[in-house]
């Protein structure tokens, strides 16, 4: 169960990253704006992972 959960969470994280990358590629914005936009959801996801699923990654 733990391995399946870990794989599932990693797949969700990868899909979110790919969606953000595709959105960045579709919109032609400067890299500074992209970094500032992408940092917010990444930090939010990292906080969720640390709070809820911290046990899985130890």
PDB file of N, CA, C and O in Angstrom:
ATOM      1  N   UNK A   1       0.824  -1.211   0.000  1.00  0.00           N
ATOM      2  CA  UNK A   1       0.000   0.000   0.000  1.00  0.00           C
ATOM      3  C   UNK A   1       0.860   1.264   0.000  1.00  0.00           C
ATOM      4  O   UNK A   1       0.572   2.219  -0.722  1.00  0.00           O
ATOM      5  N   UNK A   2       1.901   1.263   0.802  1.00  0.00           N
ATOM      6  CA  UNK A   2       2.731   2.472   0.869  1.00  0.00           C
ATOM      7  C   UNK A   2       3.414   2.750  -0.461  1.00  0.00           C
ATOM      8  O   UNK A   2       3.490   3.895  -0.905  1.00  0.00           O
ATOM      9  N   UNK A   3       3.914   1.680  -1.097  1.00  0.00           N
ATOM     10  CA  UNK A   3       4.569   1.881  -2.386  1.00  0.00           C
ATOM     11  C   UNK A   3       3.577   2.410  -3.410  1.00  0.00           C
ATOM     12  O   UNK A   3       3.906   3.314  -4.178  1.00  0.00           O
ATOM     13  N   UNK A   4       2.357   1.854  -3.433  1.00  0.00           N
ATOM     14  CA  UNK A   4       1.344   2.322  -4.376  1.00  0.00           C
ATOM     15  C   UNK A   4       1.002   3.785  -4.121  1.00  0.00           C
ATOM     16  O   UNK A   4       0.878   4.574  -5.058  1.00  0.00           O
ATOM     17  N   UNK A   5       0.848   4.145  -2.838  1.00  0.00           N
ATOM     18  CA  UNK A   5       0.542   5.535  -2.517  1.00  0.00           C
ATOM     19  C   UNK A   5       1.655   6.449  -2.982  1.00  0.00           C
ATOM     20  O   UNK A   5       1.394   7.509  -3.551  1.00  0.00           O
ATOM     21  N   UNK A   6       2.907   6.045  -2.743  1.00  0.00           N
ATOM     22  CA  UNK A   6       4.046   6.868  -3.136  1.00  0.00           C
ATOM     23  C   UNK A   6       4.070   7.062  -4.646  1.00  0.00           C
ATOM     24  O   UNK A   6       4.287   8.174  -5.129  1.00  0.00           O
ATOM     25  N   UNK A   7       3.847   5.979  -5.395  1.00  0.00           N
ATOM     26  CA  UNK A   7       3.838   6.072  -6.857  1.00  0.00           C
ATOM     27  C   UNK A   7       2.704   6.994  -7.314  1.00  0.00           C
ATOM     28  O   UNK A   7       2.886   7.808  -8.219  1.00  0.00           O
ATOM     29  N   UNK A   8       1.529   6.861  -6.682  1.00  0.00           N
ATOM     30  CA  UNK A   8       0.383   7.682  -7.058  1.00  0.00           C
ATOM     31  C   UNK A   8       0.681   9.153  -6.825  1.00  0.00           C
ATOM     32  O   UNK A   8       0.386   9.985  -7.682  1.00  0.00           O
ATOM     33  N   UNK A   9       1.261   9.487  -5.678  1.00  0.00           N
ATOM     34  CA  UNK A   9       1.574  10.878  -5.369  1.00  0.00           C
ATOM     35  C   UNK A   9       2.613  11.416  -6.337  1.00  0.00           C
ATOM     36  O   UNK A   9       2.508  12.551  -6.800  1.00  0.00           O
ATOM     37  N   UNK A  10       3.624  10.595  -6.644  1.00  0.00           N
ATOM     38  CA  UNK A  10       4.643  11.041  -7.587  1.00  0.00           C
ATOM     39  C   UNK A  10       4.030  11.298  -8.961  1.00  0.00           C
ATOM     40  O   UNK A  10       4.409  12.253  -9.639  1.00  0.00           O
ATOM     41  N   UNK A  11       3.083  10.453  -9.379  1.00  0.00           N
ATOM     42  CA  UNK A  11       2.427  10.657 -10.666  1.00  0.00           C
ATOM     43  C   UNK A  11       1.625  11.957 -10.673  1.00  0.00           C
ATOM     44  O   UNK A  11       1.630  12.680 -11.670  1.00  0.00           O
ATOM     45  N   UNK A  12       0.940  12.260  -9.574  1.00  0.00           N
ATOM     46  CA  UNK A  12       0.194  13.515  -9.492  1.00  0.00           C
ATOM     47  C   UNK A  12       1.154  14.697  -9.615  1.00  0.00           C
ATOM     48  O   UNK A  12       0.884  15.649 -10.348  1.00  0.00           O
ATOM     49  N   UNK A  13       2.272  14.633  -8.896  1.00  0.00           N
ATOM     50  CA  UNK A  13       3.251  15.719  -8.926  1.00  0.00           C
ATOM     51  C   UNK A  13       3.813  15.895 -10.329  1.00  0.00           C
ATOM     52  O   UNK A  13       3.981  17.023 -10.793  1.00  0.00           O
ATOM     53  N   UNK A  14       4.106  14.786 -11.011  1.00  0.00           N
ATOM     54  CA  UNK A  14       4.652  14.854 -12.369  1.00  0.00           C
ATOM     55  C   UNK A  14       3.632  15.458 -13.325  1.00  0.00           C
ATOM     56  O   UNK A  14       3.989  16.270 -14.179  1.00  0.00           O
ATOM     57  N   UNK A  15       2.355  15.066 -13.191  1.00  0.00           N
ATOM     58  CA  UNK A  15       1.332  15.617 -14.079  1.00  0.00           C
ATOM     59  C   UNK A  15       1.173  17.111 -13.862  1.00  0.00           C
ATOM     60  O   UNK A  15       1.017  17.868 -14.821  1.00  0.00           O
ATOM     61  N   UNK A  16       1.211  17.547 -12.589  1.00  0.00           N
ATOM     62  CA  UNK A  16       1.105  18.980 -12.306  1.00  0.00           C
ATOM     63  C   UNK A  16       2.280  19.727 -12.926  1.00  0.00           C
ATOM     64  O   UNK A  16       2.098  20.797 -13.506  1.00  0.00           O
ATOM     65  N   UNK A  17       3.476  19.172 -12.806  1.00  0.00           N
ATOM     66  CA  UNK A  17       4.655  19.811 -13.391  1.00  0.00           C
ATOM     67  C   UNK A  17       4.529  19.904 -14.906  1.00  0.00           C
ATOM     68  O   UNK A  17       4.853  20.936 -15.494  1.00  0.00           O
ATOM     69  N   UNK A  18       4.060  18.826 -15.543  1.00  0.00           N
ATOM     70  CA  UNK A  18       3.929  18.848 -17.004  1.00  0.00           C
ATOM     71  C   UNK A  18       2.886  19.874 -17.440  1.00  0.00           C
ATOM     72  O   UNK A  18       3.069  20.564 -18.443  1.00  0.00           O
ATOM     73  N   UNK A  19       1.784  19.974 -16.679  1.00  0.00           N
ATOM     74  CA  UNK A  19       0.757  20.962 -17.020  1.00  0.00           C
ATOM     75  C   UNK A  19       1.330  22.368 -16.929  1.00  0.00           C
ATOM     76  O   UNK A  19       1.090  23.199 -17.805  1.00  0.00           O
ATOM     77  N   UNK A  20       2.091  22.639 -15.863  1.00  0.00           N
ATOM     78  CA  UNK A  20       2.674  23.977 -15.714  1.00  0.00           C
ATOM     79  C   UNK A  20       3.666  24.251 -16.842  1.00  0.00           C
ATOM     80  O   UNK A  20       3.711  25.359 -17.377  1.00  0.00           O
ATOM     81  N   UNK A  21       4.462  23.241 -17.202  1.00  0.00           N
ATOM     82  CA  UNK A  21       5.431  23.436 -18.288  1.00  0.00           C
ATOM     83  C   UNK A  21       4.717  23.721 -19.601  1.00  0.00           C
ATOM     84  O   UNK A  21       5.131  24.595 -20.362  1.00  0.00           O
ATOM     85  N   UNK A  22       3.637  22.979 -19.867  1.00  0.00           N
ATOM     86  CA  UNK A  22       2.874  23.215 -21.101  1.00  0.00           C
ATOM     87  C   UNK A  22       2.269  24.616 -21.106  1.00  0.00           C
ATOM     88  O   UNK A  22       2.283  25.298 -22.130  1.00  0.00           O
ATOM     89  N   UNK A  23       1.739  25.041 -19.965  1.00  0.00           N
ATOM     90  CA  UNK A  23       1.161  26.385 -19.881  1.00  0.00           C
ATOM     91  C   UNK A  23       2.235  27.436 -20.122  1.00  0.00           C
ATOM     92  O   UNK A  23       1.989  28.443 -20.786  1.00  0.00           O
ATOM     93  N   UNK A  24       3.433  27.197 -19.578  1.00  0.00           N
ATOM     94  CA  UNK A  24       4.530  28.146 -19.785  1.00  0.00           C
ATOM     95  C   UNK A  24       4.909  28.200 -21.265  1.00  0.00           C
ATOM     96  O   UNK A  24       5.162  29.274 -21.810  1.00  0.00           O
ATOM     97  N   UNK A  25       4.947  27.029 -21.908  1.00  0.00           N
ATOM     98  CA  UNK A  25       5.342  26.999 -23.313  1.00  0.00           C
ATOM     99  C   UNK A  25       4.280  27.677 -24.193  1.00  0.00           C
ATOM    100  O   UNK A  25       4.619  28.336 -25.176  1.00  0.00           O
ATOM    101  N   UNK A  26       2.992  27.515 -23.839  1.00  0.00           N
ATOM    102  CA  UNK A  26       1.937  28.103 -24.664  1.00  0.00           C
ATOM    103  C   UNK A  26       1.886  29.613 -24.537  1.00  0.00           C
ATOM    104  O   UNK A  26       1.526  30.308 -25.487  1.00  0.00           O
ATOM    105  N   UNK A  27       2.248  30.130 -23.357  1.00  0.00           N
ATOM    106  CA  UNK A  27       2.216  31.577 -23.157  1.00  0.00           C
ATOM    107  C   UNK A  27       3.636  32.119 -23.199  1.00  0.00           C
ATOM    108  O   UNK A  27       4.502  31.670 -22.449  1.00  0.00           O
ATOM    109  N   UNK A  28       3.870  33.081 -24.073  1.00  0.00           N
ATOM    110  CA  UNK A  28       5.208  33.650 -24.203  1.00  0.00           C
ATOM    111  C   UNK A  28       5.387  34.794 -23.204  1.00  0.00           C
ATOM    112  O   UNK A  28       5.061  35.949 -23.479  1.00  0.00           O
ATOM    113  N   UNK A  29       5.918  34.425 -22.032  1.00  0.00           N
ATOM    114  CA  UNK A  29       6.169  35.414 -20.981  1.00  0.00           C
ATOM    115  C   UNK A  29       7.666  35.410 -20.691  1.00  0.00           C
ATOM    116  O   UNK A  29       8.363  34.443 -20.997  1.00  0.00           O
ATOM    117  N   UNK A  30       8.144  36.480 -20.110  1.00  0.00           N
ATOM    118  CA  UNK A  30       9.549  36.522 -19.727  1.00  0.00           C
ATOM    119  C   UNK A  30       9.821  35.519 -18.609  1.00  0.00           C
ATOM    120  O   UNK A  30       8.914  35.152 -17.863  1.00  0.00           O
ATOM    121  N   UNK A  31      11.070  35.081 -18.500  1.00  0.00           N
ATOM    122  CA  UNK A  31      11.423  34.032 -17.544  1.00  0.00           C
ATOM    123  C   UNK A  31      11.242  34.485 -16.103  1.00  0.00           C
ATOM    124  O   UNK A  31      10.934  33.668 -15.236  1.00  0.00           O
ATOM    125  N   UNK A  32      11.428  35.763 -15.836  1.00  0.00           N
ATOM    126  CA  UNK A  32      11.244  36.256 -14.464  1.00  0.00           C
ATOM    127  C   UNK A  32       9.795  36.062 -14.018  1.00  0.00           C
ATOM    128  O   UNK A  32       9.539  35.596 -12.908  1.00  0.00           O
ATOM    129  N   UNK A  33       8.852  36.421 -14.887  1.00  0.00           N
ATOM    130  CA  UNK A  33       7.444  36.233 -14.560  1.00  0.00           C
ATOM    131  C   UNK A  33       7.109  34.749 -14.413  1.00  0.00           C
ATOM    132  O   UNK A  33       6.347  34.370 -13.524  1.00  0.00           O
ATOM    133  N   UNK A  34       7.671  33.918 -15.275  1.00  0.00           N
ATOM    134  CA  UNK A  34       7.400  32.477 -15.221  1.00  0.00           C
ATOM    135  C   UNK A  34       7.867  31.909 -13.889  1.00  0.00           C
ATOM    136  O   UNK A  34       7.161  31.126 -13.254  1.00  0.00           O
ATOM    137  N   UNK A  35       9.070  32.313 -13.471  1.00  0.00           N
ATOM    138  CA  UNK A  35       9.608  31.788 -12.208  1.00  0.00           C
ATOM    139  C   UNK A  35       8.717  32.211 -11.049  1.00  0.00           C
ATOM    140  O   UNK A  35       8.414  31.400 -10.174  1.00  0.00           O
ATOM    141  N   UNK A  36       8.295  33.468 -11.033  1.00  0.00           N
ATOM    142  CA  UNK A  36       7.459  33.942  -9.929  1.00  0.00           C
ATOM    143  C   UNK A  36       6.092  33.254  -9.938  1.00  0.00           C
ATOM    144  O   UNK A  36       5.541  32.955  -8.879  1.00  0.00           O
ATOM    145  N   UNK A  37       5.541  33.003 -11.136  1.00  0.00           N
ATOM    146  CA  UNK A  37       4.235  32.328 -11.230  1.00  0.00           C
ATOM    147  C   UNK A  37       4.364  30.860 -10.827  1.00  0.00           C
ATOM    148  O   UNK A  37       3.511  30.343 -10.106  1.00  0.00           O
ATOM    149  N   UNK A  38       5.410  30.191 -11.279  1.00  0.00           N
ATOM    150  CA  UNK A  38       5.555  28.756 -11.008  1.00  0.00           C
ATOM    151  C   UNK A  38       5.964  28.487  -9.568  1.00  0.00           C
ATOM    152  O   UNK A  38       5.735  27.389  -9.061  1.00  0.00           O
ATOM    153  N   UNK A  39       6.570  29.474  -8.894  1.00  0.00           N
ATOM    154  CA  UNK A  39       7.051  29.237  -7.531  1.00  0.00           C
ATOM    155  C   UNK A  39       5.895  29.071  -6.553  1.00  0.00           C
ATOM    156  O   UNK A  39       6.001  28.297  -5.602  1.00  0.00           O
ATOM    157  N   UNK A  40       4.791  29.787  -6.772  1.00  0.00           N
ATOM    158  CA  UNK A  40       3.687  29.774  -5.801  1.00  0.00           C
ATOM    159  C   UNK A  40       3.045  28.384  -5.704  1.00  0.00           C
ATOM    160  O   UNK A  40       2.983  27.841  -4.601  1.00  0.00           O
ATOM    161  N   UNK A  41       2.557  27.772  -6.816  1.00  0.00           N
ATOM    162  CA  UNK A  41       1.955  26.444  -6.689  1.00  0.00           C
ATOM    163  C   UNK A  41       2.954  25.382  -6.254  1.00  0.00           C
ATOM    164  O   UNK A  41       2.581  24.433  -5.565  1.00  0.00           O
ATOM    165  N   UNK A  42       4.235  25.527  -6.650  1.00  0.00           N
ATOM    166  CA  UNK A  42       5.245  24.545  -6.245  1.00  0.00           C
ATOM    167  C   UNK A  42       5.431  24.563  -4.741  1.00  0.00           C
ATOM    168  O   UNK A  42       5.503  23.507  -4.113  1.00  0.00           O
ATOM    169  N   UNK A  43       5.512  25.763  -4.149  1.00  0.00           N
ATOM    170  CA  UNK A  43       5.651  25.871  -2.695  1.00  0.00           C
ATOM    171  C   UNK A  43       4.414  25.322  -1.999  1.00  0.00           C
ATOM    172  O   UNK A  43       4.522  24.641  -0.979  1.00  0.00           O
ATOM    173  N   UNK A  44       3.241  25.617  -2.549  1.00  0.00           N
ATOM    174  CA  UNK A  44       1.991  25.120  -1.958  1.00  0.00           C
ATOM    175  C   UNK A  44       1.952  23.596  -1.969  1.00  0.00           C
ATOM    176  O   UNK A  44       1.589  22.977  -0.969  1.00  0.00           O
ATOM    177  N   UNK A  45       2.328  22.985  -3.100  1.00  0.00           N
ATOM    178  CA  UNK A  45       2.341  21.529  -3.209  1.00  0.00           C
ATOM    179  C   UNK A  45       3.366  20.938  -2.239  1.00  0.00           C
ATOM    180  O   UNK A  45       3.103  19.930  -1.583  1.00  0.00           O
ATOM    181  N   UNK A  46       4.544  21.580  -2.155  1.00  0.00           N
ATOM    182  CA  UNK A  46       5.572  21.077  -1.241  1.00  0.00           C
ATOM    183  C   UNK A  46       5.086  21.132   0.200  1.00  0.00           C
ATOM    184  O   UNK A  46       5.360  20.219   0.980  1.00  0.00           O
ATOM    185  N   UNK A  47       4.363  22.198   0.567  1.00  0.00           N
ATOM    186  CA  UNK A  47       3.831  22.309   1.933  1.00  0.00           C
ATOM    187  C   UNK A  47       2.813  21.207   2.190  1.00  0.00           C
ATOM    188  O   UNK A  47       2.819  20.600   3.260  1.00  0.00           O
ATOM    189  N   UNK A  48       1.937  20.939   1.219  1.00  0.00           N
ATOM    190  CA  UNK A  48       0.958  19.861   1.384  1.00  0.00           C
ATOM    191  C   UNK A  48       1.653  18.510   1.550  1.00  0.00           C
ATOM    192  O   UNK A  48       1.264  17.705   2.395  1.00  0.00           O
ATOM    193  N   UNK A  49       2.690  18.267   0.733  1.00  0.00           N
ATOM    194  CA  UNK A  49       3.410  17.003   0.822  1.00  0.00           C
ATOM    195  C   UNK A  49       4.066  16.871   2.188  1.00  0.00           C
ATOM    196  O   UNK A  49       4.028  15.797   2.790  1.00  0.00           O
ATOM    197  N   UNK A  50       4.673  17.961   2.692  1.00  0.00           N
ATOM    198  CA  UNK A  50       5.353  17.889   3.983  1.00  0.00           C
ATOM    199  C   UNK A  50       4.348  17.633   5.100  1.00  0.00           C
ATOM    200  O   UNK A  50       4.636  16.861   6.014  1.00  0.00           O
ATOM    201  N   UNK A  51       3.178  18.263   5.046  1.00  0.00           N
ATOM    202  CA  UNK A  51       2.210  18.137   6.135  1.00  0.00           C
ATOM    203  C   UNK A  51       1.509  16.786   6.124  1.00  0.00           C
ATOM    204  O   UNK A  51       1.455  16.109   7.150  1.00  0.00           O
ATOM    205  N   UNK A  52       0.972  16.386   4.975  1.00  0.00           N
ATOM    206  CA  UNK A  52       0.118  15.202   4.933  1.00  0.00           C
ATOM    207  C   UNK A  52       0.903  13.913   4.705  1.00  0.00           C
ATOM    208  O   UNK A  52       0.607  12.884   5.312  1.00  0.00           O
ATOM    209  N   UNK A  53       1.913  13.974   3.820  1.00  0.00           N
ATOM    210  CA  UNK A  53       2.584  12.749   3.402  1.00  0.00           C
ATOM    211  C   UNK A  53       4.045  12.732   3.819  1.00  0.00           C
ATOM    212  O   UNK A  53       4.872  12.088   3.174  1.00  0.00           O
ATOM    213  N   UNK A  54       4.362  13.438   4.897  1.00  0.00           N
ATOM    214  CA  UNK A  54       5.745  13.462   5.360  1.00  0.00           C
ATOM    215  C   UNK A  54       6.245  12.088   5.767  1.00  0.00           C
ATOM    216  O   UNK A  54       7.429  11.788   5.615  1.00  0.00           O
ATOM    217  N   UNK A  55       5.344  11.240   6.289  1.00  0.00           N
ATOM    218  CA  UNK A  55       5.749   9.914   6.753  1.00  0.00           C
ATOM    219  C   UNK A  55       6.225   9.044   5.596  1.00  0.00           C
ATOM    220  O   UNK A  55       7.125   8.221   5.765  1.00  0.00           O
ATOM    221  N   UNK A  56       5.621   9.223   4.415  1.00  0.00           N
ATOM    222  CA  UNK A  56       5.969   8.366   3.282  1.00  0.00           C
ATOM    223  C   UNK A  56       7.383   8.633   2.787  1.00  0.00           C
ATOM    224  O   UNK A  56       8.053   7.722   2.301  1.00  0.00           O
ATOM    225  N   UNK A  57       7.845   9.881   2.908  1.00  0.00           N
ATOM    226  CA  UNK A  57       9.123  10.254   2.301  1.00  0.00           C
ATOM    227  C   UNK A  57      10.293  10.152   3.273  1.00  0.00           C
ATOM    228  O   UNK A  57      11.428  10.456   2.907  1.00  0.00           O
ATOM    229  N   UNK A  58      10.024   9.719   4.532  1.00  0.00           N
ATOM    230  CA  UNK A  58      11.131   9.599   5.488  1.00  0.00           C
ATOM    231  C   UNK A  58      11.824   8.258   5.321  1.00  0.00           C
ATOM    232  O   UNK A  58      12.783   7.966   6.036  1.00  0.00           O
TER     233      UNK A  58
END
